[in-house]
Amino acid sequence: MSRNKIQVPEAKAAMEQFKMEAANEVGVTLKQGYNGDITAKQAGSVGGQMVKKMIEDYESRMK
Protein backbone atom coordinates (compact mmCIF):
# COMPACT_ATOMS: atom_id res chain seq x y z
CA MET A 1 0.00 0.00 0.00
CA SER A 2 1.42 3.35 -1.07
CA ARG A 3 1.87 5.92 1.69
CA ASN A 4 2.46 8.71 -0.84
CA LYS A 5 -1.13 9.56 -1.62
CA ILE A 6 -1.89 12.96 -3.06
CA GLN A 7 -4.29 14.68 -0.68
CA VAL A 8 -5.99 16.66 -3.47
CA PRO A 9 -6.68 14.30 -6.40
CA GLU A 10 -7.11 17.26 -8.77
CA ALA A 11 -3.43 18.14 -8.16
CA LYS A 12 -2.08 14.82 -9.50
CA ALA A 13 -1.23 16.15 -12.97
CA ALA A 14 0.49 19.22 -11.53
CA MET A 15 2.56 17.06 -9.16
CA GLU A 16 3.61 14.79 -12.02
CA GLN A 17 4.69 17.84 -14.04
CA PHE A 18 6.57 19.21 -11.01
CA LYS A 19 8.36 15.86 -10.59
CA MET A 20 9.34 15.80 -14.26
CA GLU A 21 10.70 19.36 -14.05
CA ALA A 22 12.70 18.55 -10.91
CA ALA A 23 14.11 15.42 -12.55
CA ASN A 24 15.12 17.40 -15.61
CA GLU A 25 16.89 19.99 -13.41
CA VAL A 26 19.05 17.31 -11.76
CA GLY A 27 19.68 15.39 -14.98
CA VAL A 28 17.52 12.34 -14.29
CA THR A 29 15.43 10.98 -17.14
CA LEU A 30 11.98 9.85 -16.03
CA LYS A 31 9.28 8.29 -18.13
CA GLN A 32 5.55 8.52 -17.59
CA GLY A 33 4.33 5.93 -15.12
CA TYR A 34 6.54 3.55 -13.18
CA ASN A 35 10.23 4.42 -12.84
CA GLY A 36 11.48 1.51 -10.77
CA ASP A 37 14.58 1.22 -12.92
CA ILE A 38 16.23 4.39 -11.57
CA THR A 39 18.72 4.17 -8.74
CA ALA A 40 17.99 5.22 -5.16
CA LYS A 41 20.51 8.04 -5.62
CA GLN A 42 18.63 9.33 -8.67
CA ALA A 43 15.26 9.07 -6.91
CA GLY A 44 16.70 10.91 -3.91
CA SER A 45 18.04 13.64 -6.15
CA VAL A 46 14.62 14.18 -7.68
CA GLY A 47 12.88 14.20 -4.31
CA GLY A 48 15.50 16.51 -2.84
CA GLN A 49 15.12 18.93 -5.73
CA MET A 50 11.35 18.94 -5.28
CA VAL A 51 11.71 19.76 -1.57
CA LYS A 52 14.28 22.46 -2.34
CA LYS A 53 11.90 24.10 -4.82
CA MET A 54 8.97 23.91 -2.38
CA ILE A 55 11.03 25.55 0.37
CA GLU A 56 12.21 28.28 -2.01
CA ASP A 57 8.61 28.94 -3.03
CA TYR A 58 7.44 29.08 0.59
CA GLU A 59 10.25 31.43 1.59
CA SER A 60 9.55 33.75 -1.32
CA ARG A 61 5.89 33.97 -0.26
CA MET A 62 6.92 34.97 3.27
CA LYS A 63 8.67 38.15 2.05
A tleap script that builds the chain and sets N, CA, C and O, in Angstrom:
source leaprc.protein.ff14SB
mol = sequence {
  NMET SER ARG ASN LYS ILE GLN VAL PRO GLU
  ALA LYS ALA ALA MET GLU GLN PHE LYS MET
  GLU ALA ALA ASN GLU VAL GLY VAL THR LEU
  LYS GLN GLY TYR ASN GLY ASP ILE THR ALA
  LYS GLN ALA GLY SER VAL GLY GLY GLN MET
  VAL LYS LYS MET ILE GLU ASP TYR GLU SER
  ARG MET CLYS
}
set mol.1.N position { 0.837 -1.185 0.000 }
set mol.1.CA position { 0.000 0.000 0.000 }
set mol.1.C position { 0.881 1.248 0.000 }
set mol.1.O position { 1.764 1.396 0.845 }
set mol.2.N position { 0.635 2.121 -0.935 }
set mol.2.CA position { 1.423 3.346 -1.066 }
set mol.2.C position { 1.063 4.341 0.037 }
set mol.2.O position { -0.112 4.595 0.302 }
set mol.3.N position { 2.087 4.893 0.667 }
set mol.3.CA position { 1.869 5.916 1.686 }
set mol.3.C position { 1.908 7.301 1.072 }
set mol.3.O position { 1.584 8.277 1.748 }
set mol.4.N position { 2.293 7.416 -0.188 }
set mol.4.CA position { 2.463 8.709 -0.843 }
set mol.4.C position { 1.229 9.086 -1.636 }
set mol.4.O position { 1.291 9.267 -2.852 }
set mol.5.N position { 0.115 9.203 -0.947 }
set mol.5.CA position { -1.127 9.564 -1.625 }
set mol.5.C position { -1.236 11.073 -1.719 }
set mol.5.O position { -0.941 11.792 -0.764 }
set mol.6.N position { -1.658 11.541 -2.871 }
set mol.6.CA position { -1.887 12.964 -3.062 }
set mol.6.C position { -3.187 13.312 -2.351 }
set mol.6.O position { -4.217 12.680 -2.587 }
set mol.7.N position { -3.140 14.303 -1.493 }
set mol.7.CA position { -4.294 14.676 -0.684 }
set mol.7.C position { -5.392 15.328 -1.512 }
set mol.7.O position { -6.571 15.206 -1.179 }
set mol.8.N position { -5.024 16.017 -2.585 }
set mol.8.CA position { -5.994 16.661 -3.473 }
set mol.8.C position { -5.877 15.981 -4.832 }
set mol.8.O position { -4.966 16.290 -5.601 }
set mol.9.N position { -6.789 15.058 -5.138 }
set mol.9.CA position { -6.678 14.302 -6.397 }
set mol.9.C position { -6.564 15.180 -7.640 }
set mol.9.O position { -5.932 14.781 -8.618 }
set mol.10.N position { -7.158 16.355 -7.616 }
set mol.10.CA position { -7.105 17.255 -8.766 }
set mol.10.C position { -5.679 17.765 -9.016 }
set mol.10.O position { -5.387 18.268 -10.102 }
set mol.11.N position { -4.799 17.641 -8.033 }
set mol.11.CA position { -3.432 18.138 -8.161 }
set mol.11.C position { -2.479 17.099 -8.742 }
set mol.11.O position { -1.296 17.391 -8.918 }
set mol.12.N position { -2.958 15.901 -9.043 }
set mol.12.CA position { -2.081 14.824 -9.496 }
set mol.12.C position { -1.278 15.209 -10.745 }
set mol.12.O position { -0.068 14.986 -10.796 }
set mol.13.N position { -1.935 15.775 -11.732 }
set mol.13.CA position { -1.233 16.149 -12.969 }
set mol.13.C position { -0.168 17.211 -12.700 }
set mol.13.O position { 0.925 17.153 -13.263 }
set mol.14.N position { -0.482 18.168 -11.849 }
set mol.14.CA position { 0.488 19.220 -11.527 }
set mol.14.C position { 1.683 18.637 -10.790 }
set mol.14.O position { 2.816 19.046 -11.042 }
set mol.15.N position { 1.457 17.691 -9.888 }
set mol.15.CA position { 2.557 17.063 -9.160 }
set mol.15.C position { 3.439 16.235 -10.096 }
set mol.15.O position { 4.662 16.226 -9.951 }
set mol.16.N position { 2.831 15.550 -11.041 }
set mol.16.CA position { 3.609 14.786 -12.024 }
set mol.16.C position { 4.489 15.722 -12.843 }
set mol.16.O position { 5.655 15.419 -13.096 }
set mol.17.N position { 3.932 16.865 -13.261 }
set mol.17.CA position { 4.694 17.844 -14.036 }
set mol.17.C position { 5.842 18.403 -13.199 }
set mol.17.O position { 6.960 18.563 -13.689 }
set mol.18.N position { 5.554 18.700 -11.930 }
set mol.18.CA position { 6.568 19.209 -11.009 }
set mol.18.C position { 7.701 18.195 -10.851 }
set mol.18.O position { 8.874 18.568 -10.840 }
set mol.19.N position { 7.350 16.916 -10.729 }
set mol.19.CA position { 8.355 15.857 -10.591 }
set mol.19.C position { 9.224 15.772 -11.847 }
set mol.19.O position { 10.442 15.622 -11.756 }
set mol.20.N position { 8.595 15.867 -13.007 }
set mol.20.CA position { 9.345 15.801 -14.264 }
set mol.20.C position { 10.304 16.992 -14.393 }
set mol.20.O position { 11.437 16.832 -14.845 }
set mol.21.N position { 9.848 18.181 -13.994 }
set mol.21.CA position { 10.698 19.363 -14.053 }
set mol.21.C position { 11.883 19.222 -13.098 }
set mol.21.O position { 13.014 19.550 -13.457 }
set mol.22.N position { 11.625 18.734 -11.885 }
set mol.22.CA position { 12.698 18.549 -10.906 }
set mol.22.C position { 13.703 17.525 -11.419 }
set mol.22.O position { 14.911 17.723 -11.281 }
set mol.23.N position { 13.226 16.443 -12.005 }
set mol.23.CA position { 14.113 15.417 -12.550 }
set mol.23.C position { 14.990 15.993 -13.655 }
set mol.23.O position { 16.189 15.719 -13.719 }
set mol.24.N position { 14.385 16.782 -14.513 }
set mol.24.CA position { 15.125 17.405 -15.606 }
set mol.24.C position { 16.220 18.319 -15.067 }
set mol.24.O position { 17.324 18.351 -15.611 }
set mol.25.N position { 15.920 19.069 -13.993 }
set mol.25.CA position { 16.888 19.990 -13.409 }
set mol.25.C position { 18.113 19.274 -12.834 }
set mol.25.O position { 19.213 19.826 -12.838 }
set mol.26.N position { 17.923 18.050 -12.341 }
set mol.26.CA position { 19.053 17.314 -11.760 }
set mol.26.C position { 19.628 16.279 -12.728 }
set mol.26.O position { 20.517 15.509 -12.362 }
set mol.27.N position { 19.120 16.262 -13.962 }
set mol.27.CA position { 19.683 15.389 -14.984 }
set mol.27.C position { 19.229 13.938 -14.925 }
set mol.27.O position { 19.936 13.047 -15.396 }
set mol.28.N position { 18.060 13.696 -14.354 }
set mol.28.CA position { 17.519 12.338 -14.286 }
set mol.28.C position { 16.393 12.227 -15.309 }
set mol.28.O position { 15.488 13.060 -15.347 }
set mol.29.N position { 16.464 11.193 -16.130 }
set mol.29.CA position { 15.433 10.979 -17.138 }
set mol.29.C position { 14.341 10.082 -16.571 }
set mol.29.O position { 14.585 8.929 -16.218 }
set mol.30.N position { 13.136 10.630 -16.492 }
set mol.30.CA position { 11.984 9.851 -16.035 }
set mol.30.C position { 11.053 9.626 -17.213 }
set mol.30.O position { 11.012 10.417 -18.156 }
set mol.31.N position { 10.318 8.547 -17.141 }
set mol.31.CA position { 9.281 8.291 -18.135 }
set mol.31.C position { 7.937 8.359 -17.428 }
set mol.31.O position { 7.872 8.277 -16.201 }
set mol.32.N position { 6.887 8.505 -18.182 }
set mol.32.CA position { 5.552 8.521 -17.592 }
set mol.32.C position { 5.278 7.166 -16.957 }
set mol.32.O position { 5.633 6.127 -17.514 }
set mol.33.N position { 4.646 7.181 -15.789 }
set mol.33.CA position { 4.327 5.928 -15.116 }
set mol.33.C position { 5.432 5.469 -14.196 }
set mol.33.O position { 6.109 6.283 -13.566 }
set mol.34.N position { 5.613 4.173 -14.119 }
set mol.34.CA position { 6.539 3.547 -13.182 }
set mol.34.C position { 7.992 3.783 -13.578 }
set mol.34.O position { 8.361 3.622 -14.741 }
set mol.35.N position { 8.809 4.165 -12.606 }
set mol.35.CA position { 10.232 4.424 -12.842 }
set mol.35.C position { 11.099 3.618 -11.887 }
set mol.35.O position { 12.067 4.139 -11.333 }
set mol.36.N position { 10.759 2.364 -11.696 }
set mol.36.CA position { 11.484 1.506 -10.774 }
set mol.36.C position { 12.886 1.146 -11.218 }
set mol.36.O position { 13.630 0.505 -10.475 }
set mol.37.N position { 13.249 1.548 -12.413 }
set mol.37.CA position { 14.580 1.223 -12.921 }
set mol.37.C position { 15.626 2.287 -12.587 }
set mol.37.O position { 16.800 2.110 -12.913 }
set mol.38.N position { 15.224 3.392 -11.941 }
set mol.38.CA position { 16.227 4.395 -11.572 }
set mol.38.C position { 16.834 4.012 -10.227 }
set mol.38.O position { 16.229 3.282 -9.442 }
set mol.39.N position { 18.029 4.512 -9.978 }
set mol.39.CA position { 18.721 4.173 -8.735 }
set mol.39.C position { 18.137 4.966 -7.560 }
set mol.39.O position { 17.440 5.962 -7.751 }
set mol.40.N position { 18.433 4.505 -6.358 }
set mol.40.CA position { 17.995 5.224 -5.160 }
set mol.40.C position { 18.612 6.620 -5.125 }
set mol.40.O position { 17.973 7.576 -4.687 }
set mol.41.N position { 19.838 6.731 -5.580 }
set mol.41.CA position { 20.509 8.036 -5.618 }
set mol.41.C position { 19.771 8.990 -6.553 }
set mol.41.O position { 19.573 10.159 -6.221 }
set mol.42.N position { 19.362 8.493 -7.724 }
set mol.42.CA position { 18.625 9.332 -8.666 }
set mol.42.C position { 17.267 9.736 -8.091 }
set mol.42.O position { 16.867 10.896 -8.186 }
set mol.43.N position { 16.569 8.781 -7.501 }
set mol.43.CA position { 15.260 9.075 -6.910 }
set mol.43.C position { 15.406 10.102 -5.787 }
set mol.43.O position { 14.586 11.011 -5.662 }
set mol.44.N position { 16.444 9.955 -4.978 }
set mol.44.CA position { 16.699 10.914 -3.910 }
set mol.44.C position { 17.019 12.294 -4.429 }
set mol.44.O position { 16.627 13.295 -3.829 }
set mol.45.N position { 17.723 12.355 -5.530 }
set mol.45.CA position { 18.042 13.644 -6.148 }
set mol.45.C position { 16.780 14.352 -6.609 }
set mol.45.O position { 16.628 15.559 -6.422 }
set mol.46.N position { 15.887 13.598 -7.207 }
set mol.46.CA position { 14.624 14.176 -7.685 }
set mol.46.C position { 13.801 14.663 -6.490 }
set mol.46.O position { 13.316 15.794 -6.490 }
set mol.47.N position { 13.644 13.817 -5.483 }
set mol.47.CA position { 12.882 14.203 -4.307 }
set mol.47.C position { 13.497 15.389 -3.589 }
set mol.47.O position { 12.783 16.287 -3.142 }
set mol.48.N position { 14.805 15.398 -3.478 }
set mol.48.CA position { 15.497 16.508 -2.842 }
set mol.48.C position { 15.303 17.809 -3.594 }
set mol.48.O position { 15.131 18.866 -2.987 }
set mol.49.N position { 15.332 17.733 -4.911 }
set mol.49.CA position { 15.124 18.929 -5.733 }
set mol.49.C position { 13.699 19.440 -5.564 }
set mol.49.O position { 13.472 20.649 -5.515 }
set mol.50.N position { 12.739 18.524 -5.475 }
set mol.50.CA position { 11.346 18.935 -5.278 }
set mol.50.C position { 11.187 19.662 -3.943 }
set mol.50.O position { 10.526 20.697 -3.871 }
set mol.51.N position { 11.793 19.119 -2.890 }
set mol.51.CA position { 11.709 19.758 -1.572 }
set mol.51.C position { 12.395 21.116 -1.599 }
set mol.51.O position { 11.876 22.087 -1.049 }
set mol.52.N position { 13.553 21.188 -2.234 }
set mol.52.CA position { 14.279 22.457 -2.336 }
set mol.52.C position { 13.409 23.517 -3.000 }
set mol.52.O position { 13.333 24.648 -2.521 }
set mol.53.N position { 12.751 23.155 -4.103 }
set mol.53.CA position { 11.898 24.099 -4.824 }
set mol.53.C position { 10.692 24.516 -3.985 }
set mol.53.O position { 10.288 25.679 -4.016 }
set mol.54.N position { 10.117 23.578 -3.236 }
set mol.54.CA position { 8.971 23.907 -2.383 }
set mol.54.C position { 9.378 24.864 -1.270 }
set mol.54.O position { 8.631 25.786 -0.942 }
set mol.55.N position { 10.551 24.655 -0.688 }
set mol.55.CA position { 11.033 25.551 0.366 }
set mol.55.C position { 11.317 26.935 -0.207 }
set mol.55.O position { 10.963 27.943 0.405 }
set mol.56.N position { 11.950 26.992 -1.372 }
set mol.56.CA position { 12.212 28.281 -2.012 }
set mol.56.C position { 10.906 29.030 -2.274 }
set mol.56.O position { 10.824 30.237 -2.045 }
set mol.57.N position { 9.895 28.322 -2.750 }
set mol.57.CA position { 8.606 28.938 -3.025 }
set mol.57.C position { 7.980 29.470 -1.736 }
set mol.57.O position { 7.477 30.593 -1.700 }
set mol.58.N position { 8.013 28.662 -0.687 }
set mol.58.CA position { 7.444 29.080 0.593 }
set mol.58.C position { 8.170 30.309 1.139 }
set mol.58.O position { 7.528 31.253 1.600 }
set mol.59.N position { 9.488 30.302 1.089 }
set mol.59.CA position { 10.254 31.432 1.595 }
set mol.59.C position { 9.983 32.693 0.801 }
set mol.59.O position { 9.921 33.781 1.373 }
set mol.60.N position { 9.820 32.568 -0.507 }
set mol.60.CA position { 9.548 33.749 -1.325 }
set mol.60.C position { 8.164 34.322 -1.024 }
set mol.60.O position { 7.951 35.526 -1.170 }
set mol.61.N position { 7.239 33.489 -0.612 }
set mol.61.CA position { 5.892 33.972 -0.259 }
set mol.61.C position { 5.868 34.649 1.101 }
set mol.61.O position { 4.958 35.423 1.396 }
set mol.62.N position { 6.869 34.361 1.931 }
set mol.62.CA position { 6.924 34.970 3.266 }
set mol.62.C position { 7.444 36.411 3.228 }
set mol.62.O position { 7.258 37.153 4.192 }
set mol.63.N position { 8.076 36.808 2.154 }
set mol.63.CA position { 8.671 38.146 2.055 }
set mol.63.C position { 7.618 39.208 1.851 }
set mol.63.O position { 7.946 40.390 1.747 }
savepdb mol mol.pdb
quit
